[in-house]
Amino acid sequence: MFNGILIEKDEQGYRAGYTRLDEAQLPEGDVWVDVAYSTLNYKDGLAITGKGPVVRAFPLVPGIDLAGIVTYSKHPAFNAGDRVLLNGWGVGEKYWGGLAQKARLNGDWLIPLPAGLTARQAMAVGTAGYTAMLAVGALEKNGVTPARGKVLVTGANGGVGSFAVALLARLGYQVVASTGRQEEAEHLRRLGAAEIIDRAQLSAPGRALGKEQWAAAIDSVGSHTLANVCAGLHYQGTVAACGLAQGMDLPASVAPFILRGVTLAGVDSVMRPQADRVAAWARIATLVDGELLNSISREIGLGEVLETADALMDGKIRGRVIVDVNR
């Protein structure tokens, strides 16, 4: 028996609970993992609270991230004792995820824990930091360098945004952070933001083409914000889009794309090929340190997940939430 968060849906309704589970309940998989740490992401909050149609199979253990130690493997790439991590692949949505003490998984979804990172540190990074690293890579692939000018990060106090600010700053970029929580401005400056703007400047319907302000952007918000970001990019600017906190719609004009040659680069982290994952995580391990990870994260126990999910959905959580599943 082990502890976990279980989401159920039946004639009694939709509910999530902290409960005891039996190993016999675990789904099929060729790798067994003793989970050390997981995380609580925005997607996990939607799943646990039922505020978004995230969960597609019931019952289900949520948690789109996990890090731990292999206890049994039939997969050729892994052996008992290996340290591994997982992000995405529908885990925590279609398949049982990391918010439990044990997991049974498809070994193709796992990658080795990068040298230099502990399981806790990897979960301080989690899907949010991994997505931010992919977004930075998308900008670089399109020729964006620090010399090109300012880079805007929207949703800068969220998990992806916080990491995007920090990673860009460490790579020498001049970062403009957009946030609705001006009381967190000093925190964003400590992460490396050179300038802070209020998200209200971007969140309402705007002009089809605005003043050229940024060489590039990383957007985790979508909707009117993404439309205004595109409208404010320099000639041949690039925006890496990786989120939809404001909405899935894009009420934009083609003007930035056909008059300024702007590129809208989509960033998916869920189904990313294995080689991209390994490369992104290897790079993360060289750019982050304990001081950054401590400043950008907080730790809770598995028993605190349900109440913290409510706070996350209410916008009361800053940065990353690490979950120690063994307390």
N, C-alpha and C positions, 0 to 999 in steps of 0.2 A: 504494500500500500504506500501511496505517496500523496503529497498535497498539490493542489492545482486550482486554477480558476476554470470553471466549466460554464459554458453558455448553452442553454436549452430553450427549445421552442415547442410547445404542444398546446393542448386545449386550455391549459392554465395560463398561457401567454408566453412572452419572451422574458427571460431572466438570466442573470449571471450570478454565480455564487462561488464562494471559497469552500472547497470540499475535499474529501478524501477520495482518491481514485485507485483503481486496481490495475496492475500491469496488463491484465487480460483485456482491459478496455482500450489499450493503445492500438492505433491503426497499424496496418502492415508497413514494413520498411526493412531495409537491409542493414541499417546502422542504428544501434541503441546508444543513447547519450544520457549521461547524468548531467543535467543542466545546472550550471553554477549561477549564471546571471541571465536575465532577460531585460526587457525595457518596456516602457509604456509610451507608445507613439500616439499621434492624433488618430491614426487608423484604428489602433487598439481601443482608444477611447470611444470611437464611434461604435465599434463592435460590442464593447462591454455595456455601454449605456443604451444601445439599440437606436441611437440617433441617426444612424446611416445604414444603408443596406449592404454592410460589409460581409457579414457571415453568410455563406452559401451552402453550409452543410451542418446538420445538428445531430447529436450534441457536438460541441467543439471547444477545445482549449485555445483561447486567443494567444496573441503574442507573435509579432512578425519577425522578431529577433531572438537569437539565443546564442550562448557560448557555454561550452562545457567540455566534458571528457568522454571519449568513446569507451563504452564498456563491452560492446560486442559488435562485430562487423562481418558481414558477408560481401562487402563491397571491396573491390581490388585496391582502391586508393587509400583505405583507412584500416587501422588496426586498433585493438584495445589499447587504451592509454594515450591515444592521439588527442591533442587539443584542437578543437574545431569551433567554427562559428557559422551562422546561417543568417541570411537576410532574404526576404521575399519568397518567390516561387509559389505564392498562394498560401503559404503557411500562415496560420492565424486567420485565414479566410475560408479556404476550401479544405485545408488539412490542419491537423492538430499542431499547435504552435508551442512557444517557449515559456508561457506563464504557468509552468508546472515543474516539478522536480525531475521528471523523466520525460524523454521523448523517443519515439521510434520513427525514423525518417528515411527518405530516399537519399542514399549517399551522394547522388549527383548534385544535390542541393547544397552540400557542405563544401567549405574550403578550410584549409589549415589556418589556425590562428597565426597571424604574422609574428615573426620574431620581434621581440621588443615590446609586445603588448600583452598584458594580462587579460583574463576573461572579463574582469570588471572594467578595465580600460576600453576593451573592444565594445562593450555595451554602452559605455559613456559616449562612444562614437555612434554605434548602432546604424540603423538604416538612414537616420537623418544625416549623420556625418558622411556616410558612404554616398548618399545621394548628392550631397553638396560637393564631394570630390568629383563625382561624375559630371556635375554641372560645370565645375571649373575646367575640367578636361574638354568639355564641349566648346567652351569659349576659346581655349587655347588651340583646339583643332581648327577653329575658324580664324586664326591669326590674331586673336586679342592678346596683346602684351601690355605690361604696365605703362609703356611709353605712349600707348594709344589714348589714354585719358581715364577719367573716372569710371568706376564700375558700381552700379546700383544694386543693392540687395533689398528685396521687399520681404515683408514678414520677418524682419531681422531679429526679433526676439524669440521666434519659434525655433524648433530643433534644427531644421535645415538652414534657416536664415542665420542663426548664431554661428554655426559651423562655416557657412559660406563667408561670413564676415571675417572670421579668424583665419581660414585657409587663404583667402585672397590677400589679406594683410601680410601674412607670413611669406607670401610669394611676391610681395613688393607692389601690389596694386593699391591705388587710392580708392578707398571704399566709402560709398555713400549708403547709409543704412536708413531704410524707411520703416517706421514703427508707429503703432497707435498708442504705445505706452512710453510717453516722454519721460516718465519717472525712471525709466531704465536706460536713459541716455548715457550715463556715466559707465554703466556695465558694457554697453556697446563700444564706447571709446576704449575701454580696457581691452576689449577683444581686438581692437585695431581699426575701428571706424574713424575716418577723418572728418566726417560730416553726418549729421542726423537730420532727417526731414520727417514731417508728420505724414502718416499714410493718407490723411484726408486730402492731401495734394494730388493723390493718384486714384482714389477709390470711387470718385463720382464720374459720370459721363463727361468726356472731354473732347478736344478738337481732333480731327482726323490726322493732323500733322502739327506738331508743336515745336517749340524751341529745341534745338539740339543741345542736350545736356550731358549725356552719358555715352561713353564708347561702347559699353556693354552692360548687361544686367543678368542677374539670377533671380527668377520670379517663382515664388511658391504660393502665389495668391490667385492668379487667374482673373477672369471677368474684366471689369472696367480697369482694374489696376494694370493688368497685362496689356490691355489696349493702349493705355496712357504711356506705359513704359515704351512700347514700340514706337509711339508717336514722338517720343522725346529722345530717341537714339541718334547718334551721329551718323553721317553717311557711312554705309557699310558696317554699321553696328550689328551686334549679335545679342540676342536674349536667349538664355537657356531656361526653358519653362519646365518646372518639375512639381507643381502643386496646384491646388484649387480651393484654397481656404475661403476665398470670396465667392467662388462659383465656377461651374464647368463651362459657362458661356464665354464667348469672346466677341463682344460688341465692338469690333474694330473696323478700320478702313484698310483697303489695299494700298493706300497712299505711301506709308513708310516703306513698303516692300518694293514698289515699282518706281518711286521717286528718289529714295535714298538707298536702295539696295540692301535694306535691313534683312537679317536672317533670323528666323524663329526656329530655334533648335529644341526639339522635344527630348526630354531626359527621362527614360524609364529605368527604374532600379529593380523592378520585380523580376523580370524575365531576362535580365542582362546575361550575356554569355559568360562562361566561367573565367575565361582569360581576362576579360574586362574587370571582373570582380577581384581577381587575384592582384592585378596591376593597381587598381584603385586602393585596395587595402594596404598593399606594400608601400604605396606613396603616403597614405595616411600615417603609417607607422613612423615615417621620417619627419612628418610635419607637426605632429601633436606631442604634447608632453603632459606630465602629471598636473602641472600648474594650470594649464589650459583646461584639461578635462575636469578638474575639480571646480573651476570657476563656471563651467558651462553645464554642470550636472548636479543632481541630488540623488540620494539613494533611499529607497523604501523597501519594506519587506513584502512578501507575497500577500500577507494578510491586510496590507494597506492599499492594495491595488484598486479595489472597488470604489472607495471614497476618493482616491486620487484621480481616477478616471472622470468622476463627476466634476472635480475642480479643473481638470484639463479642458473639459468641454465648456466650462464657464470662463475660460480664458485667464485662469488664475495661476497657471504654471509657467515658469520661465525656463527655457532651455530643455535639457534632457532629463529624463527620469530613469534611473537604473533600478532594476528590481532584483534583489537578492532573494531567490526563490527558496532558499533554505532557512529563512527566518520570517 
